Amino acid sequence: MDLLGVAAVLLDADGRIVLWSPQAEDLYGYTAQEALGQYAAPLLGHEQYWELMIKLFAHVMGTGESWAGAFPIRHKDGSTRQVEFRNMRLLDDRGDFYALGLATDEPTLRELERDVALSTRLVSQSPIGLAILDTELRYVAVNPALERMHGIPAKDHLGRHYREIMTSAKFEVPEAAMWQVLESGIPMVDQSTIVGRSPADRDQHAWSISLYRLDDPRGHVLGVADLVVDVTDRYQAAMEAAGARRRLALIADGSARIGTTLEVEQTAKELAEVTVPELADVVAVDILDSVLDEHRPAPTDGPALFRALAVKAAYPSEAVQAADPPGHIAPYAADRLVTQTVRTGRSLLISHADDYDLAHIARDDHAATLLARAGVHSYMSVPLIARGHILGCLGLTRARNPTPFDEDDLTLAGELASRAAVCIDNARTHQRVRSAAETLQRSLLPSHPPRLPGLQIASRYRPAQATYEIGGDWYDVLPLGGDKTALVVGDVMGSGIDAAAAMGRLRTATSAFADLDLDPAQVLQHLDKITSGLEHYIATCLYAAYDPHRAACHLANAGHLPPVLVRSGKRPELLDLPTGTPLGVGGVAFETTTFDLGPGDQLILYTDGLVESRHDPIDERLETLLHLLDRPDRSLEGTCDRLLHELRRPDDSDDVALLIARFETFT
């Protein structure tokens, strides 16, 4: 009624206006003072309609029949407006008749009629479920679509509370949202998706729920509208897409995190950490013992001997106790799934594991009991295969995660296992070669003489940490005649056995020329000729000869990084030496530079592996070296350890030779 603004006008038997409502003033433009006592026809009608108006008035008053219809009236401002009328005769207690005219603006009425018709059709024909609930969340209206979703007739909804129909605990969330919308008036559009089962059927559905508050024109809260869309197909597609994204993300994560080192155990641990908890609740990585111990061939039948490398669980579980601890070697019978996997090279999927399956997953009956108590219900066994060789097995179980493994999970586990197997194979090859390389490197390291006149010496050699190749860095401390000492560092470009062999030849030649008590520049000149005869190799070298009687150090440089001089009480500095060309270039003379040294002064010689880095400019690294050396009170051994600890990184691909000499008073 408020939307229509219905005007009421009462006429006496003569057609005079005796009652005039406020809405009549809004509709016709006349105030009550202007309208009361006036004849209605000349006040409200155009002259050409007076006769018709009087005729209709007389018919209503004479017959008592109501009249309804649209009629043009004259507004106070002179304009014509189409008005919808409802006219009827009234009788008072004295027997007098009156005519009541109820009227509203006809365009407004027609718009409201269209809105009502459209709303009715939208609600009844819409595939979207719609319910109107009052302020106590009792159903007031339900459309056919929601009837079908719920499987309950509309009449059985009416008057019942929301949770009487939607009884599952999951619908506590939309119930709370309804109270919030009633309180705040803020709509919630597609903000709540509920996955569950309706009273209509036992299949799982996904519903998107939108809510908005219903208010009347005066702002009085009538209730809440509940719009429900069945988005099961969209939800399932989203879940499948999310699963695909999760699998791709896990593969990408595995590519980045598996194989960061050339250590077999660390690689297995990384594989386990990537798969838990994203793919499995508990994971075990086991390798055939024969893969790590070549002297123990793998049997082709009977039990298979496994060495446990890693076990990982998403939470404390007895399933971990059923697995072998890392480092443990254990036989698994031929009928065990892990043995079948490594013998056939095929993955095994047990989506729903029963007691029989658990007995063939576990190593023994006790382990099977632990798996059962842990609630293990799904299992996968995936071989670790690299370059056509079966290395071991990846075992995955689910217990707390209720979703069983499926073929997509098996494919994902296979991708991760394949990546890890190659890394494990690389790691075991690396460990075997590195063992031999380290043995050779130790044989090439020099030994210090027990006592050097006027000198304290500390030295270190560290092989490259990111590769198993042997480097060509070396250092040497050579006693000379007249209490002199030669300090040498050098770096043969390249790596491998050939570089190590070239380094050995240069080190031997350096020792031989040093015994001749030659000037440092002359020593480098001879070494340059020898290096020229080494095919494909050049080398850098820094040669220093210290004379304790004169407290002087003579240095010559062949393309090497400058040494650092730390004088007592002064800041460390890079010595400004003629750089010279690397050994093996040929045809360029070398120069000898002499520095006076005092008691406590230190000379630091090093190869480029200490300061060069892919991540930082060489100038910054050299400045860091000077900063680290600005601690003259530190012992030489401590200084060596600190430099290696602060400047070396796990991914460094070059070896390091480091030699520090402290000069003392010689008498």
C-alpha positions in Angstrom: 0.0 0.0 0.0 2.8 2.4 0.8 4.5 1.6 -2.5 1.2 2.4 -4.4 0.4 5.5 -2.3 -3.4 4.8 -2.4 -5.5 8.0 -2.1 -8.9 7.9 -0.4 -11.7 10.5 -1.2 -15.2 10.3 0.2 -18.2 12.0 -1.6 -21.6 12.7 -0.2 -24.8 11.9 -2.1 -24.5 15.3 -4.0 -21.0 14.6 -5.2 -19.3 17.0 -2.8 -15.9 16.0 -1.2 -16.3 15.4 2.5 -13.1 13.4 3.3 -9.7 13.9 1.8 -6.6 11.8 2.7 -3.0 13.0 2.7 -2.3 10.6 -0.2 -5.0 12.4 -2.2 -3.1 15.6 -1.8 0.0 13.8 -3.2 -1.9 12.3 -6.1 -4.1 15.3 -7.1 -2.1 18.3 -5.8 -4.9 19.9 -3.8 -4.7 20.3 0.0 -7.6 19.2 2.2 -8.7 22.9 2.7 -8.8 23.4 -1.1 -10.7 20.2 -1.8 -13.3 19.7 1.0 -16.8 20.9 0.1 -16.0 21.1 -3.6 -17.8 19.1 -6.3 -15.4 16.3 -7.4 -16.2 16.4 -11.1 -15.3 20.0 -11.8 -12.3 19.9 -9.4 -10.7 16.8 -10.7 -11.9 16.2 -14.2 -11.5 18.0 -17.5 -14.7 19.5 -18.8 -15.2 17.0 -21.6 -15.3 14.2 -19.0 -17.7 15.8 -16.5 -20.8 14.1 -17.9 -19.2 10.7 -17.9 -18.0 11.2 -14.3 -21.4 12.2 -13.1 -22.9 9.2 -14.9 -20.5 6.7 -13.3 -21.1 8.4 -9.9 -24.8 8.0 -10.2 -24.6 4.4 -11.3 -22.5 3.5 -8.2 -24.8 5.4 -5.8 -27.9 4.1 -7.4 -27.0 0.4 -7.8 -24.4 -0.1 -5.1 -22.2 -1.8 -7.7 -18.5 -1.0 -7.5 -16.6 0.4 -10.5 -12.9 -0.1 -11.3 -10.8 1.2 -14.1 -8.4 3.8 -15.3 -9.5 7.4 -15.8 -7.8 10.6 -16.7 -7.9 13.3 -14.0 -6.7 16.9 -13.9 -3.9 17.7 -11.5 -3.8 21.0 -9.7 -0.9 22.1 -12.0 -3.2 21.6 -15.0 -1.5 18.4 -16.3 -3.5 15.2 -17.0 -2.6 12.0 -15.1 -3.9 8.5 -15.7 -5.3 7.2 -12.4 -6.5 3.7 -11.5 -9.8 3.9 -9.5 -11.7 1.6 -7.2 -15.1 3.2 -6.5 -17.8 1.8 -4.1 -20.9 2.9 -2.2 -20.8 3.2 1.6 -23.8 3.3 4.0 -23.5 5.0 7.4 -25.6 4.3 10.6 -28.2 6.9 9.7 -29.0 5.2 6.3 -27.1 7.8 4.2 -25.1 6.8 1.2 -21.5 7.9 0.3 -19.2 7.2 -2.5 -15.6 6.1 -1.6 -13.0 6.5 -4.3 -9.7 4.8 -3.9 -7.1 5.7 -6.4 -3.4 5.4 -7.3 -1.1 6.4 -10.1 -1.8 4.0 -12.9 1.9 3.8 -14.3 3.1 3.0 -10.7 0.4 0.3 -10.4 1.3 -1.3 -13.8 5.0 -1.3 -12.9 4.2 -3.0 -9.6 2.0 -5.6 -11.4 4.8 -6.3 -13.8 7.3 -6.7 -11.0 5.1 -9.1 -9.1 4.4 -11.2 -12.2 8.1 -11.2 -13.1 9.1 -12.1 -9.6 6.5 -14.9 -9.4 7.8 -16.4 -12.6 11.4 -16.0 -11.7 10.9 -17.7 -8.4 8.7 -20.5 -9.7 10.7 -21.2 -12.9 14.2 -20.5 -11.7 16.7 -23.5 -11.4 18.1 -21.7 -8.4 16.7 -22.8 -5.1 15.0 -20.0 -3.2 13.7 -19.9 0.3 12.3 -17.0 2.4 12.8 -17.4 6.2 11.4 -15.1 8.9 13.4 -13.4 11.6 13.4 -16.7 13.6 14.8 -18.6 10.6 11.5 -20.4 10.0 10.5 -21.2 6.4 7.9 -18.8 5.0 8.2 -19.7 1.3 10.1 -22.3 -0.8 10.3 -22.4 -4.6 10.0 -25.6 -6.7 13.8 -25.8 -7.4 14.6 -25.9 -3.6 11.8 -28.5 -3.2 13.6 -30.7 -5.6 17.0 -30.1 -4.0 15.7 -31.0 -0.6 13.4 -33.7 -1.7 10.8 -32.3 0.7 7.5 -30.6 -0.4 7.1 -26.9 0.1 4.3 -27.3 2.6 6.5 -29.5 4.8 9.0 -26.7 5.0 6.6 -24.0 6.1 6.8 -23.0 9.7 9.8 -25.3 10.4 13.2 -24.0 11.4 16.1 -24.1 8.9 18.1 -26.7 10.9 15.0 -28.9 11.1 15.3 -29.4 7.4 19.1 -29.1 7.0 20.1 -31.3 9.9 23.8 -32.0 9.0 26.4 -30.3 11.2 27.9 -28.7 8.1 24.8 -26.4 7.8 25.8 -24.7 11.1 27.9 -22.4 8.9 25.0 -21.0 6.7 22.8 -20.8 9.8 25.3 -18.6 11.5 25.6 -16.5 8.3 21.8 -16.0 8.2 21.9 -14.6 11.7 24.7 -12.3 10.7 22.9 -11.1 7.6 19.7 -10.5 9.7 21.8 -8.4 12.2 24.0 -6.5 9.7 21.9 -6.3 6.6 25.0 -6.9 4.6 24.4 -9.5 1.8 26.6 -12.6 1.4 26.9 -13.5 -2.2 28.4 -16.8 -3.2 30.6 -16.7 -0.1 29.7 -20.0 1.4 30.1 -23.4 -0.4 28.7 -26.4 1.5 29.7 -29.9 0.5 27.4 -32.6 1.9 24.3 -34.6 1.4 20.7 -33.3 1.3 17.6 -35.1 2.6 16.7 -35.7 -1.1 19.4 -38.3 -1.8 22.6 -39.8 -0.4 24.9 -38.5 -3.1 27.4 -35.8 -2.2 26.6 -32.4 -3.6 28.2 -29.0 -3.4 25.9 -25.9 -2.9 26.8 -22.3 -3.3 24.7 -20.2 -0.8 23.9 -16.5 -1.1 21.9 -14.6 1.6 20.3 -11.2 1.8 18.0 -9.5 4.2 14.4 -8.6 3.3 13.2 -5.2 4.5 9.8 -3.5 3.9 9.7 0.1 2.6 9.7 1.4 6.1 12.9 -0.5 7.0 11.2 -3.2 9.1 13.1 -6.5 8.9 10.9 -9.2 7.4 13.5 -12.0 7.2 16.2 -13.4 5.0 16.3 -14.8 1.5 18.3 -17.9 1.0 19.5 -18.6 -2.6 21.0 -22.0 -3.2 22.8 -23.1 -6.4 23.9 -26.7 -7.0 27.5 -26.3 -8.1 28.5 -30.0 -7.8 29.9 -30.2 -11.3 31.8 -26.9 -10.9 33.1 -28.1 -7.5 34.2 -31.4 -8.8 35.9 -29.8 -11.8 37.6 -27.3 -9.4 38.7 -30.2 -7.2 40.1 -32.1 -10.2 41.9 -28.9 -11.4 43.2 -28.2 -7.9 44.4 -31.8 -7.7 46.2 -31.4 -11.0 47.8 -28.1 -9.9 48.8 -29.8 -6.6 50.5 -32.6 -8.5 52.3 -30.2 -10.8 53.4 -28.1 -7.9 54.6 -31.2 -6.1 56.6 -32.3 -9.1 58.1 -28.8 -9.4 58.8 -28.8 -5.7 60.5 -32.2 -6.0 62.6 -31.0 -9.0 63.9 -28.1 -6.8 64.3 -29.9 -3.5 65.4 -33.5 -4.5 69.1 -33.9 -5.4 70.5 -30.7 -3.9 73.6 -32.6 -2.8 75.6 -35.6 -4.0 74.8 -37.5 -0.9 72.7 -40.7 -1.1 71.2 -40.4 2.3 70.4 -36.7 1.9 68.7 -37.3 -1.4 66.5 -40.1 0.1 65.6 -37.8 2.9 64.7 -35.0 0.5 62.4 -37.4 -1.4 60.6 -38.3 1.8 60.3 -34.7 2.9 58.7 -33.7 -0.5 56.1 -36.5 -0.4 55.0 -36.0 3.3 52.3 -34.8 4.0 51.4 -33.6 0.5 51.1 -37.2 -0.9 51.3 -39.6 2.0 51.1 -39.8 5.7 54.2 -42.1 6.1 57.0 -42.7 3.5 59.9 -45.0 3.6 62.9 -45.0 1.1 64.8 -48.2 1.0 67.7 -49.1 -1.4 69.0 -52.5 -2.3 72.1 -53.1 -0.2 73.9 -54.4 -3.3 73.6 -51.0 -4.9 75.8 -49.4 -2.2 78.0 -52.5 -1.6 79.2 -53.8 -4.9 80.9 -56.7 -3.2 77.5 -58.0 -2.2 75.6 -59.0 -5.3 71.8 -59.0 -5.2 70.1 -62.4 -5.2 67.6 -63.1 -8.0 65.3 -65.1 -5.8 64.5 -65.5 -2.2 64.6 -62.6 0.2 65.8 -59.2 -0.9 68.3 -57.3 1.3 67.3 -53.6 1.8 69.1 -50.8 3.5 66.8 -48.2 4.9 67.7 -44.6 3.9 64.9 -42.4 5.1 61.5 -42.6 7.0 59.2 -39.6 7.3 55.8 -39.3 8.9 53.3 -36.4 8.9 52.5 -37.0 12.6 53.6 -39.4 15.3 52.4 -42.9 14.2 53.1 -46.5 15.0 53.5 -47.0 11.2 57.0 -45.4 11.7 57.9 -48.1 14.1 56.9 -50.7 11.5 59.5 -49.3 9.1 63.2 -50.0 9.4 65.2 -47.1 10.8 67.7 -45.3 8.5 70.9 -47.2 8.2 69.3 -50.6 9.2 69.8 -53.5 6.8 67.0 -56.1 6.7 65.8 -58.9 4.5 62.3 -58.9 3.0 60.8 -62.2 1.9 60.0 -62.9 -1.8 56.3 -62.5 -1.2 56.6 -59.0 0.3 55.3 -56.2 -1.9 58.6 -54.2 -1.7 60.5 -57.3 -2.9 58.0 -57.8 -5.8 58.4 -54.2 -6.8 62.2 -54.4 -7.1 62.1 -57.8 -8.8 59.6 -56.8 -11.4 60.3 -53.1 -11.7 56.6 -52.3 -11.6 54.7 -50.1 -9.2 52.0 -51.6 -7.0 48.8 -49.8 -5.8 46.7 -51.1 -2.9 43.8 -48.6 -2.7 42.0 -50.4 0.1 44.4 -52.4 2.2 43.1 -55.2 4.4 44.8 -57.5 6.9 46.1 -59.7 4.1 47.6 -56.8 2.3 49.2 -55.4 5.5 50.9 -58.8 6.1 52.6 -58.5 2.7 53.5 -54.8 3.1 55.2 -55.3 6.5 58.5 -57.1 7.0 57.1 -59.4 9.7 54.0 -60.1 11.7 54.8 -57.5 14.4 55.3 -54.8 11.8 51.9 -55.8 10.3 50.2 -55.4 13.7 51.7 -51.9 14.0 50.4 -50.9 10.6 46.9 -52.1 11.5 47.0 -50.2 14.8 48.1 -47.1 13.0 45.1 -47.3 10.7 46.9 -47.8 7.4 44.3 -48.3 4.8 46.1 -47.5 1.5 49.6 -48.3 0.1 51.8 -47.7 -2.9 55.1 -49.3 -3.7 57.2 -47.5 -6.5 60.5 -48.7 -7.8 63.6 -46.4 -7.9 64.9 -46.9 -11.4 67.8 -45.0 -12.9 69.5 -45.7 -16.3 67.8 -49.1 -16.5 68.9 -50.3 -13.1 66.6 -50.9 -10.1 68.1 -49.2 -7.1 65.4 -49.6 -4.5 61.8 -48.8 -3.6 59.6 -45.9 -2.4 56.9 -47.0 0.0 53.9 -44.7 0.7 51.0 -45.2 3.1 47.9 -43.3 4.2 46.2 -43.7 7.6 44.9 -40.4 8.9 44.2 -39.1 5.4 40.9 -40.9 4.6 41.3 -40.6 0.8 42.6 -43.8 -0.8 45.5 -43.7 -3.2 44.4 -43.7 -6.9 46.1 -44.0 -10.3 46.9 -40.2 -10.4 48.7 -40.6 -7.0 50.6 -43.6 -8.4 51.7 -41.6 -11.5 52.8 -38.7 -9.3 54.8 -41.0 -7.0 56.4 -42.5 -10.1 57.5 -39.1 -11.3 59.1 -38.2 -8.0 60.7 -41.6 -7.6 62.2 -41.4 -11.1 63.7 -38.0 -10.3 65.0 -39.2 -7.0 66.4 -42.4 -8.5 68.6 -40.5 -10.9 69.8 -38.3 -8.1 70.6 -41.3 -5.9 72.4 -43.0 -8.7 74.5 -39.8 -9.4 75.2 -39.5 -5.6 76.4 -43.1 -5.3 78.6 -42.7 -8.3 79.9 -39.4 -6.9 80.6 -41.0 -3.5 82.6 -43.8 -5.2 84.6 -41.5 -7.4 85.1 -38.9 -4.7 86.5 -41.4 -2.4 89.2 -42.3 -4.9 89.7 -38.6 -5.7 90.2 -37.6 -2.0 92.7 -40.4 -1.7 94.7 -38.9 -4.6 94.3 -35.4 -3.2 95.7 -36.3 0.1 98.7 -37.9 -1.5 99.5 -34.7 -3.3 99.3 -32.4 -0.3 102.7 -31.2 1.1 103.9 -31.8 4.6 105.3 -28.9 6.6 108.9 -29.1 7.8 108.9 -29.3 11.6 110.6 -25.9 12.1 111.0 -22.9 9.9 113.4 -20.0 10.8 111.5 -16.8 11.8 108.1 -18.2 10.6 104.9 -19.6 11.9 102.9 -21.4 9.2 99.2 -22.5 8.9 97.7 -23.9 5.7 94.5 -25.5 4.4 93.4 -27.3 1.3 89.7 -27.8 0.6 88.4 -29.7 -2.5 85.5 -28.4 -4.5 82.3 -28.9 -2.5 79.8 -29.1 -5.4 81.7 -31.6 -7.6 83.7 -34.8 -7.3 86.4 -33.6 -9.8 89.9 -33.1 -8.5 91.1 -29.5 -8.7 94.5 -28.1 -9.6 95.1 -25.8 -6.6 98.2 -26.3 -4.5 100.4 -24.7 -2.0 104.0 -25.4 -0.8 106.4 -24.4 1.9 110.0 -25.1 0.9 113.1 -24.7 3.2 116.0 -23.0 1.3 119.6 -22.4 2.1 120.6 -19.6 4.4 117.5 -20.1 6.6 115.3 -18.8 3.8 111.9 -20.2 3.1 109.9 -20.3 -0.1 106.1 -19.8 0.1 104.2 -20.9 -3.0 100.5 -21.1 -4.1 99.3 -22.0 -7.5 96.3 -22.9 -9.5 96.3 -25.1 -12.7 93.3 -24.1 -14.8 90.7 -26.9 -15.1 89.9 -30.0 -13.1 90.2 -33.7 -13.2 93.0 -36.2 -13.1 94.9 -34.3 -15.8 94.8 -31.0 -13.9 96.0 -32.8 -10.8 98.8 -34.4 -12.7 99.9 -31.1 -14.1 99.8 -29.6 -10.6 102.0 -32.4 -9.4 104.6 -31.7 -12.1 104.6 -28.0 -11.4 104.9 -28.5 -7.7 107.9 -30.9 -8.2 109.5 -28.4 -10.6 109.0 -25.5 -8.2 110.7 -27.5 -5.5 113.7 -28.2 -7.8 114.1 -24.6 -8.9 113.7 -23.3 -5.4 116.7 -25.4 -4.3 118.9 -23.5 -6.8 118.3 -20.3 -4.7 117.0 -18.4 -7.8 115.3 -15.0 -7.7 111.4 -15.5 -7.6 111.1 -14.0 -11.1 113.6 -16.5 -12.4 111.7 -19.4 -10.8 108.5 -18.3 -12.5 110.4 -18.0 -15.8 111.5 -21.6 -15.6 108.0 -22.7 -14.6 106.5 -20.8 -17.5 108.7 -22.9 -19.9 107.6 -26.1 -18.3 103.9 -25.2 -18.3 104.2 -24.3 -22.0 105.0 -28.0 -22.6 101.8 -29.1 -20.8 99.2 -29.4 -23.5 96.0 -27.4 -23.0 97.0 -26.1 -19.5 98.0 -22.8 -18.1 98.5 -21.9 -14.4 98.7 -19.0 -12.1 101.4 -18.9 -9.4 102.6 -16.7 -6.6 106.2 -17.3 -5.4 107.6 -15.6 -2.2 111.1 -16.1 -0.7 111.5 -14.9 2.9 114.9 -14.0 4.3 114.7 -13.9 8.1 118.2 -12.3 8.4 117.2 -9.3 6.4 113.5 -9.4 7.5 112.6 -9.1 3.7 110.2 -11.0 1.5 110.8 -11.2 -2.3 107.7 -11.9 -4.4 106.9 -12.5 -8.0 103.4 -13.1 -9.5 102.3 -15.0 -12.5 98.7 -13.9 -13.1 97.6 -14.8 -9.5 95.4 -12.9 -7.1 97.4 -10.5 -4.9 98.4 -11.7 -1.4 97.3 -9.9 1.7 99.8 -8.3 4.1 98.7 -7.7 7.7 101.1 -5.5 9.5 101.0 -5.2 13.2 98.6 -2.5 14.3 97.5 -1.6 10.8 94.6 -2.6 8.5 95.1 -5.5 6.2 96.0 -4.5 2.6 96.3 -6.2 -0.8 99.9 -6.0 -2.0 100.4 -4.0 -5.1 102.5 -6.4 -7.2 103.0 -6.6 -11.0 100.4 -9.1 -12.0 102.4 -10.8 -14.7 100.9 -13.4 -17.1 99.9 -16.9 -16.2 102.4 -19.7 -16.6 102.2 -21.3 -20.0 101.5 -18.1 -22.0 105.3 -17.6 -22.6 107.4 -14.7 -23.8 106.7 -12.3 -21.0 109.2 -11.5 -18.3 108.3 -11.6 -14.6 109.3 -9.1 -11.9 110.4 -9.5 -8.3 109.1 -7.0 -5.7 110.7 -6.8 -2.2 108.8 -5.9 1.0 110.3 -5.3 4.5 108.5 -7.2 7.2 108.4 -6.8 11.0 107.7 -9.1 13.8 104.0 -10.1 13.9 103.4 -9.2 10.3 101.4 -11.8 8.4 101.3 -12.7 4.7 98.2 -14.5 3.4 98.4 -16.4 0.1 95.3 -18.0 -1.4 93.8 -19.3 -4.6 90.7 -17.9 -6.3 88.4 -20.5 -4.9 88.5 -18.7 -1.6 87.1 -15.4 -2.9 85.5 -15.9 -6.3 81.7 -16.4 -6.3 78.9 -16.5 -8.8 76.8 -14.3 -6.5 79.1 -11.4 -5.6 81.6 -9.1 -7.5 85.3 -10.0 -6.9 86.0 -6.5 -5.4 83.3 -7.1 -2.7 84.7 -10.5 -1.9 88.3 -9.2 -1.6 87.0 -6.5 0.7 85.3 -9.1 2.8 88.6 -11.0 3.0 90.4 -7.9 4.3 87.6 -7.4 6.9 87.9 -11.0 8.1 91.7 -10.6 8.5 91.4 -7.5 10.6 91.8 -9.6 13.8 95.6 -9.8 14.4 95.1 -11.5 17.8 93.5 -14.6 16.3 95.7 -17.7 15.9 96.8 -18.7 12.4 94.9 -21.9 12.6 91.8 -20.0 13.8 92.2 -17.5 11.0 92.3 -20.4 8.4 89.2 -21.9 9.8 87.4 -18.6 10.0 88.2 -17.7 6.4 87.0 -21.0 5.1 83.8 -20.9 7.2 82.9 -17.4 6.2 83.9 -17.4 2.6 83.1 -20.9 1.4 79.6 -22.0 0.3 78.1 -25.5 -0.1 77.7 -25.0 -3.9 81.3 -23.7 -4.5 82.6 -25.5 -7.5 86.3 -24.7 -7.1 88.9 -26.0 -4.7 90.9 -23.8 -2.3 94.6 -23.6 -1.2 95.3 -21.2 1.7 98.7 -20.4 3.2 99.3 -18.0 6.1 102.8 -17.0 7.4 103.5 -15.0 10.5 107.0 -13.5 10.7 108.9 -13.6 14.0 112.1 -12.0 15.3 115.0 -14.2 14.1 118.3 -14.4 16.0 
